[in-house]
Amino acid sequence: MLRHLRPALTLLALLTLVTGVVYPLGITSVAQLAMPARASGSMIEQDGRVVGSSLIGQSFASPRYFHGRPSAAGQNSYDAASSSGSNLGPTSKALADRIKGDVAKAKAENAIDGPVPADLVTASGSGLDPDISPAAAYAQVGRVARERGVPEDDVRRLIEASVQGRLFGLIGEPRTNVLALNIALDALKRP
C-alpha cells in the first residue's frame, strides 16, 4: 500500500507547490511589472493618501456629492468583502417597494420631473459598481450645484470631462466614475 501512496502524496505536494505557490507568484510578478497600478488595486490618491479605488464604488451620502448606484453588498453597503447582489427577482415585492422608495427619494432630492435614470435606483450585480451613466450624473447637477454654490454649467462641464466612452467604440456603455467625479468636484473653485 505504501508503494501506491507515496507517488500520490508526492504528486499532491508537487501540484500544490506549482498551482498554489509558483503559479500565483509568477502571475503576480508579471502583473506588477506590466501594469503595477492595476495590479495593486487601481488605487486613487489625493494629497498623498489613498481615498479609494477606481474599481470599487463607495457610498456618498452628502448632498454636496454625486451619489452612485445603490449597493446590496454587505450590511453597510459597498462592503468589498461581501460583494453580491440582493438576489431579489423581478417579481419580488421587497425589491419593488425598495425601488419605489428610491425613485421617490431621487425625485425629491434632485428635483426630477420625468423618469429617474435606472442606475440611481437599481444595484449592480456585484453591489460594488463604481460608475454611473452620464444620465444619472446629469440628473444630480442641480442638487450638487445648489449645495456647493457653483454654477450648474461648471458642474456639467465636470461630467462631460469625466465621461468614459465605449471600449473600442463598441463594447459597454458610456459611464463616469463617481469617486473621480467627486474628487474633481472638490477641486472646483467657487466663483
Helices and strands as residue ranges (DSSP letters): H 2-17, I 18-22, H 23-34, H 36-39, E 43-46, E 49-53, G 80-82, H 93-110, G 118-120, E 131-132, H 134-138, H 141-148, H 152-162, E 176-177, H 178-187
